């Protein structure tokens, strides 16, 4: 939950309207200010966030299978790992734990 506190009235309205703490946090994070102490999640606000998340999802999908090898703080190599390498790496990693 954000740093705001809820009055008993606000807690009751949240429950009545099916809004959870995470939803309230999103509104306060993403919504447009419409007054000195008022925010409203507009369709444009929601659309912008959805677009940002879709781009992030696409980026994550493209990174699927990428392997990064570090030595200390240095990146030694980066490559797209094939299925056999992924299995071998995961087996080896689990066995060493």
C-alpha positions as CSV (number, residue, x, y, z in Angstrom):
1,X,0.0,0.0,0.0
2,X,1.2,3.5,-0.7
3,X,2.1,6.0,2.0
4,X,-1.5,7.3,2.2
5,X,-3.8,6.3,5.0
6,X,-7.4,5.3,4.6
7,X,-10.2,6.8,6.5
8,X,-13.0,4.3,7.7
9,X,-15.2,5.9,5.0
10,X,-12.6,5.2,2.3
11,X,-12.1,1.6,3.5
12,X,-15.8,1.0,3.2
13,X,-16.0,2.5,-0.3
14,X,-13.0,0.5,-1.5
15,X,-14.8,-2.7,-0.3
16,X,-18.1,-1.7,-1.8
17,X,-16.5,-0.9,-5.2
18,X,-14.3,-4.0,-5.3
19,X,-11.1,-2.0,-5.3
20,X,-8.1,-3.6,-3.6
21,X,-5.0,-1.9,-2.2
22,X,-3.1,-2.8,-5.4
23,X,-5.8,-1.1,-7.5
24,X,-5.7,2.0,-5.4
25,X,-1.9,2.1,-5.7
26,X,-2.2,1.9,-9.5
27,X,-4.7,4.7,-9.6
28,X,-2.4,6.9,-7.5
29,X,0.6,6.0,-9.6
30,X,-0.8,6.3,-13.1
31,X,-3.8,8.6,-12.9
32,X,-3.9,12.2,-14.0
33,X,-4.2,14.9,-11.4
34,X,-7.5,16.7,-11.7
35,X,-7.3,18.9,-8.7
36,X,-4.9,19.8,-5.9
37,X,-5.6,16.5,-4.1
38,X,-7.6,14.5,-6.7
39,X,-6.6,12.0,-9.3
40,X,-8.7,10.3,-12.0
41,X,-7.6,7.3,-14.1
42,X,-8.7,8.4,-17.6
43,X,-9.0,6.1,-20.6
44,X,-5.8,7.7,-21.9
45,X,-3.9,7.0,-18.7
46,X,-5.0,3.3,-18.9
47,X,-4.2,3.1,-22.6
48,X,-0.7,4.5,-22.1
49,X,0.1,2.0,-19.4
50,X,-1.3,-0.9,-21.4
51,X,0.8,0.1,-24.4
52,X,3.9,0.4,-22.2
53,X,3.2,-3.1,-20.7
54,X,2.6,-4.6,-24.2
55,X,6.0,-3.3,-25.3
56,X,7.7,-4.7,-22.2
57,X,6.0,-8.1,-22.8
58,X,7.2,-8.1,-26.4
59,X,10.7,-7.3,-25.3
60,X,10.6,-10.1,-22.7
61,X,9.4,-12.6,-25.3
62,X,12.3,-11.7,-27.6
63,X,14.8,-12.3,-24.7
64,X,13.5,-15.8,-24.1
65,X,16.4,-18.2,-24.2
66,X,19.1,-15.5,-23.8
67,X,22.0,-16.5,-21.6
68,X,24.4,-14.1,-19.9
69,X,27.6,-15.3,-18.4
70,X,29.2,-13.2,-15.7
71,X,32.6,-13.3,-14.0
72,X,32.4,-11.0,-11.0
73,X,30.9,-7.7,-12.3
74,X,32.0,-8.3,-15.9
75,X,29.8,-9.7,-18.6
76,X,31.8,-12.4,-20.4
77,X,29.4,-13.3,-23.1
78,X,25.7,-13.2,-24.2
79,X,24.1,-15.6,-26.6
80,X,20.8,-17.2,-27.5
81,X,20.8,-20.6,-25.8
82,X,19.3,-23.6,-27.7
83,X,17.0,-26.0,-25.9
84,X,19.8,-28.6,-25.3
85,X,22.0,-25.9,-23.8
86,X,19.1,-24.7,-21.6
87,X,18.5,-28.2,-20.3
88,X,22.1,-28.9,-19.7
89,X,22.6,-25.5,-17.9
90,X,19.5,-26.0,-15.7
91,X,20.5,-29.5,-14.8
92,X,24.1,-28.4,-13.9
93,X,22.8,-25.4,-11.9
94,X,20.3,-27.5,-9.9
95,X,22.9,-30.2,-9.2
96,X,25.4,-27.6,-7.8
97,X,22.9,-26.3,-5.2
